[in-house]
Amino acid sequence: MATKKRAASSSSSSYSSSSSKYGLAPWLAIAALVLLIDQLTKITVVRLFSYGESQAVTSFFNLVLIYNKGAAFSFLSTESGWQRYLFTGLGIAAALFIIFLLKRHAGQRMFCTALALILGGAIGNVVDRIAYGHVIDFLDFYMRNWHWPAFNIADSAICVGAVLFVIDELRRVNK
């Protein structure tokens, strides 16, 4: 029984709130890299495309310049403009909470990688909302006549981060 308690205690300690010797730096660097790539790709698309213009890349993927005043899947995009401030505020609040979690759990690699990706993506979309009043989307995947809603690098980082977060949690539960 004592051996089982020690084993459980040692496996849970790898998920404790310890911090790495580098602290926040690696996680903020990942978030900054996501933000940089996101903003550079958006600037490039805005300079190369007119609003609504589309360029086929493959039989299932286009580049297209679309503005999203709402949230995911254009949720609330047709509202009068208040949603810009709501989603900007939510993005800033999420970023602050994520930084708190990163500082508290800096030694948990997958957890912090997931949070860093989400942080970079959230800040990328907040920058758009503050600078332009909308988010710039340009990645358009489709199959025949069915199109996934256009998205961007920030959205992709948020989704990958969410998947890593779920995988990390499942690993933690199974230990």
MARTI-692530 format. One line per 5 residues: number of its first residue (from 1); their letters; for each residue x, y, z of C-alpha. Coordinates in nm, 3 decimals. Layout:
N
NUM = a = X/Y/Z  ... .
END
This chain:
175
1 = matkk = 0.000/0.000/0.000  0.281/0.243/0.086  0.446/0.164/-0.249  0.126/0.248/-0.437  0.096/0.580/-0.249 .
6 = raass = 0.456/0.669/-0.330  0.408/0.580/-0.698  0.092/0.788/-0.718  0.260/1.073/-0.536  0.566/1.068/-0.763 .
11 = ssssy = 0.356/1.056/-1.083  0.138/1.344/-0.968  0.445/1.546/-0.876  0.538/1.562/-1.244  0.215/1.759/-1.285 .
16 = sssss = 0.258/1.975/-0.978  0.275/2.349/-0.992  0.652/2.347/-1.017  0.820/2.592/-1.246  1.103/2.523/-1.484 .
21 = kygla = 1.437/2.692/-1.435  1.350/2.920/-1.728  1.009/3.022/-1.592  0.779/3.192/-1.840  1.038/3.265/-2.109 .
26 = pwlai = 0.996/2.954/-2.329  0.618/2.972/-2.316  0.604/3.342/-2.393  0.850/3.281/-2.678  0.612/3.022/-2.829 .
31 = aalvl = 0.320/3.264/-2.792  0.526/3.545/-2.950  0.622/3.321/-3.242  0.256/3.232/-3.304  0.165/3.602/-3.285 .
36 = lidql = 0.445/3.697/-3.528  0.354/3.429/-3.784  -0.016/3.514/-3.751  0.034/3.886/-3.804  0.284/3.844/-4.089 .
41 = tkitv = 0.050/3.611/-4.278  -0.245/3.846/-4.227  -0.045/4.148/-4.346  0.068/3.952/-4.651  -0.285/3.843/-4.745 .
46 = vrlfs = -0.425/4.195/-4.694  -0.158/4.335/-4.927  -0.206/4.068/-5.195  -0.585/4.029/-5.197  -0.891/4.248/-5.219 .
51 = ygesq = -1.174/4.179/-4.976  -1.358/3.864/-5.088  -1.096/3.773/-5.349  -1.011/3.404/-5.362  -0.719/3.213/-5.511 .
56 = avtsf = -0.739/2.834/-5.552  -0.431/2.658/-5.415  -0.544/2.295/-5.432  -0.865/2.108/-5.511  -0.969/2.151/-5.146 .
61 = fnlvl = -0.801/2.474/-5.032  -0.823/2.844/-5.126  -0.665/3.159/-4.995  -0.937/3.420/-4.949  -0.955/3.755/-4.770 .
66 = iynkg = -1.252/3.768/-4.533  -1.322/3.990/-4.232  -1.492/3.840/-3.928  -1.653/4.087/-3.686  -1.779/3.804/-3.469 .
71 = aafsf = -1.628/3.503/-3.298  -1.574/3.147/-3.419  -1.790/3.055/-3.720  -1.881/3.427/-3.749  -2.091/3.403/-3.433 .
76 = lstes = -2.249/3.748/-3.368  -2.078/3.896/-3.676  -2.395/4.075/-3.790  -2.444/4.266/-3.463  -2.402/4.644/-3.440 .
81 = gwqry = -2.040/4.649/-3.320  -2.060/4.587/-2.946  -1.922/4.236/-3.005  -1.583/4.386/-3.098  -1.542/4.514/-2.742 .
86 = lftgl = -1.682/4.199/-2.585  -1.446/3.968/-2.775  -1.150/4.202/-2.723  -1.218/4.205/-2.349  -1.260/3.829/-2.338 .
91 = giaaa = -0.935/3.783/-2.532  -0.742/4.010/-2.295  -0.893/3.841/-1.988  -0.808/3.498/-2.130  -0.451/3.610/-2.206 .
96 = lfiif = -0.402/3.736/-1.849  -0.543/3.414/-1.702  -0.322/3.204/-1.931  -0.013/3.398/-1.822  -0.109/3.331/-1.460 .
101 = llkrh = -0.142/2.958/-1.537  0.188/2.953/-1.728  0.369/3.113/-1.435  0.213/2.873/-1.188  0.273/2.557/-1.394 .
106 = agqrm = 0.583/2.650/-1.597  0.735/2.303/-1.552  0.450/2.116/-1.722  0.563/2.096/-2.082  0.255/1.982/-2.272 .
111 = fctal = 0.014/2.184/-2.060  0.221/2.501/-2.107  0.278/2.437/-2.478  -0.099/2.413/-2.519  -0.154/2.732/-2.322 .
116 = alilg = 0.123/2.916/-2.512  -0.038/2.828/-2.846  -0.377/2.945/-2.720  -0.219/3.263/-2.580  -0.046/3.350/-2.908 .
121 = gaign = -0.365/3.289/-3.103  -0.583/3.486/-2.864  -0.347/3.785/-2.874  -0.326/3.763/-3.254  -0.702/3.796/-3.286 .
126 = vvdri = -0.716/4.070/-3.019  -0.458/4.270/-3.216  -0.685/4.246/-3.522  -0.992/4.357/-3.328  -0.810/4.657/-3.181 .
131 = ayghv = -0.635/4.758/-3.505  -0.909/4.687/-3.760  -1.235/4.624/-3.575  -1.250/4.269/-3.714  -1.039/3.955/-3.745 .
136 = idfld = -0.869/3.882/-4.077  -0.938/3.528/-4.200  -0.786/3.378/-4.512  -0.760/2.997/-4.497  -1.054/2.836/-4.679 .
141 = fymrn = -1.081/2.456/-4.681  -1.364/2.285/-4.863  -1.499/1.961/-5.005  -1.717/1.996/-5.315  -1.969/2.267/-5.220 .
146 = whwpa = -1.911/2.243/-4.844  -1.674/2.510/-4.707  -1.534/2.514/-4.358  -1.560/2.875/-4.229  -1.245/3.069/-4.322 .
151 = fniad = -0.989/3.098/-4.043  -0.633/3.213/-3.977  -0.307/3.108/-3.809  -0.425/3.238/-3.469  -0.738/3.022/-3.490 .
156 = saicv = -0.524/2.723/-3.590  -0.291/2.774/-3.293  -0.590/2.798/-3.058  -0.732/2.470/-3.195  -0.399/2.286/-3.176 .
161 = gavlf = -0.351/2.420/-2.824  -0.699/2.300/-2.725  -0.625/1.951/-2.861  -0.293/1.938/-2.670  -0.473/2.057/-2.359 .
166 = videl = -0.726/1.770/-2.386  -0.448/1.515/-2.452  -0.254/1.643/-2.151  -0.563/1.619/-1.931  -0.639/1.265/-2.051 .
171 = rrvnk = -0.279/1.164/-1.978  -0.306/1.319/-1.633  -0.632/1.135/-1.556  -0.489/0.802/-1.675  -0.183/0.822/-1.445 .
END
